[in-house]
Amino acid sequence: MYRVPVSSSNICSIGYAPQTSMLEVEFTSGDVYQYFDVPEYLHQQFLHASSHGEFLNDYIRYNYRYQKVS
């Protein structure tokens, strides 16, 4: 999945697959997580958030099923 680089202290890049509503987040540690059934509008808000880490914690991490992929 193609991921867009972002400016964040703990997130390197963010990707999204609209056909499956899967959000993919690469952290500066190298870990990659996939979040399932995330709406497109939330992905767009995440990309444009002033704090990507805060947005992830507030709106995505605890509200959507996820798995670590690497």
Contacts in CASP RR format, 6 or more apart in sequence:
PFRMAT RR
TARGET T0000
AUTHOR 0000-0000-0000
METHOD contacts of the structure
MODEL  1
MYRVPVSSSNICSIGYAPQTSMLEVEFTSGDVYQYFDVPEYLHQQFLHAS
SHGEFLNDYIRYNYRYQKVS
1 15 0 8 1.000
1 16 0 8 1.000
1 17 0 8 1.000
1 22 0 8 1.000
1 24 0 8 1.000
2 15 0 8 1.000
3 12 0 8 1.000
3 13 0 8 1.000
3 14 0 8 1.000
3 15 0 8 1.000
3 24 0 8 1.000
3 26 0 8 1.000
4 13 0 8 1.000
4 14 0 8 1.000
4 15 0 8 1.000
4 47 0 8 1.000
5 12 0 8 1.000
5 13 0 8 1.000
6 12 0 8 1.000
6 13 0 8 1.000
6 14 0 8 1.000
6 47 0 8 1.000
6 52 0 8 1.000
8 28 0 8 1.000
8 51 0 8 1.000
8 52 0 8 1.000
8 53 0 8 1.000
9 28 0 8 1.000
10 27 0 8 1.000
10 28 0 8 1.000
10 29 0 8 1.000
10 52 0 8 1.000
10 53 0 8 1.000
11 25 0 8 1.000
11 26 0 8 1.000
11 27 0 8 1.000
11 28 0 8 1.000
11 52 0 8 1.000
11 53 0 8 1.000
11 56 0 8 1.000
12 26 0 8 1.000
12 27 0 8 1.000
12 28 0 8 1.000
12 30 0 8 1.000
13 25 0 8 1.000
13 26 0 8 1.000
14 23 0 8 1.000
14 24 0 8 1.000
14 25 0 8 1.000
14 26 0 8 1.000
14 43 0 8 1.000
14 46 0 8 1.000
14 47 0 8 1.000
14 52 0 8 1.000
15 23 0 8 1.000
15 24 0 8 1.000
15 25 0 8 1.000
15 43 0 8 1.000
16 22 0 8 1.000
16 23 0 8 1.000
16 24 0 8 1.000
16 38 0 8 1.000
16 40 0 8 1.000
16 43 0 8 1.000
17 24 0 8 1.000
18 40 0 8 1.000
20 36 0 8 1.000
21 36 0 8 1.000
21 37 0 8 1.000
21 38 0 8 1.000
21 39 0 8 1.000
21 40 0 8 1.000
22 34 0 8 1.000
22 35 0 8 1.000
22 36 0 8 1.000
22 38 0 8 1.000
23 34 0 8 1.000
23 35 0 8 1.000
23 38 0 8 1.000
23 42 0 8 1.000
23 43 0 8 1.000
23 46 0 8 1.000
23 60 0 8 1.000
23 64 0 8 1.000
24 32 0 8 1.000
24 33 0 8 1.000
24 34 0 8 1.000
24 35 0 8 1.000
24 69 0 8 1.000
25 32 0 8 1.000
25 33 0 8 1.000
25 34 0 8 1.000
25 35 0 8 1.000
25 56 0 8 1.000
26 32 0 8 1.000
27 33 0 8 1.000
30 70 0 8 1.000
31 68 0 8 1.000
31 70 0 8 1.000
32 68 0 8 1.000
32 69 0 8 1.000
32 70 0 8 1.000
33 66 0 8 1.000
33 67 0 8 1.000
33 68 0 8 1.000
33 69 0 8 1.000
34 66 0 8 1.000
34 67 0 8 1.000
34 69 0 8 1.000
35 60 0 8 1.000
35 61 0 8 1.000
35 64 0 8 1.000
35 65 0 8 1.000
35 66 0 8 1.000
36 64 0 8 1.000
36 65 0 8 1.000
36 66 0 8 1.000
36 67 0 8 1.000
37 64 0 8 1.000
37 65 0 8 1.000
38 60 0 8 1.000
38 64 0 8 1.000
42 59 0 8 1.000
42 60 0 8 1.000
45 55 0 8 1.000
45 59 0 8 1.000
46 52 0 8 1.000
46 55 0 8 1.000
46 56 0 8 1.000
46 59 0 8 1.000
46 60 0 8 1.000
49 55 0 8 1.000
END
